[in-house]
Amino acid sequence: MQLKENAVYSLVVPTSMGVRITPVNSQPVHSSDTYFMHATSAETNVASISSYLGLKVKVLTTFVKDSPIARFIKDDLASRHMEYEGKEVPQGGPWGYRHQFNIADSGFGARGPRVHNDRAGEVGRTLNVKDFDLDKLFGQDGVKIIHMSGLIAALSPETSTFCLELARAAKKYGTKISFDLNYRASFWKDREKELRDVFTEIASISDVLIGNEEDFQLCLGVEGPEAGGKDLLGKIDSFKGMITRVKAKFPNVEVFANTLREVISTNQHLWGAIMLENDNWHVAEPREIHVLDRIGGGDGFVGGLLYGILRGWEPEKWIKFAWATGAMATTFLTDYAQPADEEQVWSIWEGNARVKR
């Protein structure tokens, strides 16, 4: 994939930042009184792979003015080596704007995790291209890849327009576009026609398109996978068929990727992935991984995939690194992986969990 040369930023992500609070010791929310809090968003989960491994990342977002939660988020992004830019929106009183709260336990064993999103008054719903200088960002500074998520594109009519305008500006200036469809039924309620049009346009000018069988069907109207075997390996051909149909509808996309997951228990998964790069298939066959907290595993996969592209590696390395960064993310209590270096990631791919002294 040919990336823009001499760009200041390797990766830019538009996002709505919030915080997640998680009960300690893998306990459920309804029976807990002690929580761990960290800043989170799907898009910065993706970008963390690149930022921790030394690439220049920028976050486009919005903040509640004078909010201690906003300060907490800014400090967290800085600690993750990310630049950020965002309008300061006045809170408007106790019933005004705020950053979203994600209340989620990790589950344990036979008890699956449960997630409760509290997004009323979310300041990220006000994201607007008028608050950013896109000509400077894409034209003067330069961006190699912009990564967008369907979570932001569907958050509000304003953010749908925001993502469309970002994609159009990126295309104009030669920036590659990555789009993770991330369908959420509650976001699409009563907006199906509007959002189908938005997602279809963004997908049509994207260079990297990520999704699962539900995403491709419900966001883009592409027929899902046919019934395959009983296990993940047996289903790979049916997933390939689905991606082939997506490629026929969106021929300008260079890379399609799809993770594969089978949950044996909360803490034991089979984890794999398939990728179509131009006309070449790459498969990471499902392998067992042990899960501390599953949230962010898919984002970690996308982050590793984009990192491999940004580093200019051969495509067969992209999916291996992505598989490993996705698996790594599930070993952290944050929603994002924090790789120490590339060697640590490759050790996960190789199945080498021996101590390093």
Buried (B, 14 or more C-beta within 10 A) or exposed (E): BEBBEEBBBBBBBBBBBBBBBBBEEBBBBEEBEEBEEBBBBBBBBBBBBBBBBEBBBBBBBBBBBEBEBBEBBBEBBEEBBBBBBBBEBEBEEEEEBBBBBBBBBBBBEEBEBEEEBEBEBBBBBBBEBEBBEBEEBBBEBBBBBBBBBBBBBBBBEEBBBBBBBBBBBBBEBBBBBBBBBBBBEEBBEEBEEEBBEBBBBBBBBBBBBBBBBEBBBBBBEBEBBEEBEEEBBEBBEBBBBBBEBBBEBBEEBBBBBBBBBBEEBBBEBBBBBBBBBEEEBBBBBBEEBEBBBBBBBBBBBBBBBBBBBBBEEEBEBBBBBBBBBBBBBBBBBBBBBBBEEBEBBBBBBEEEEEEEE
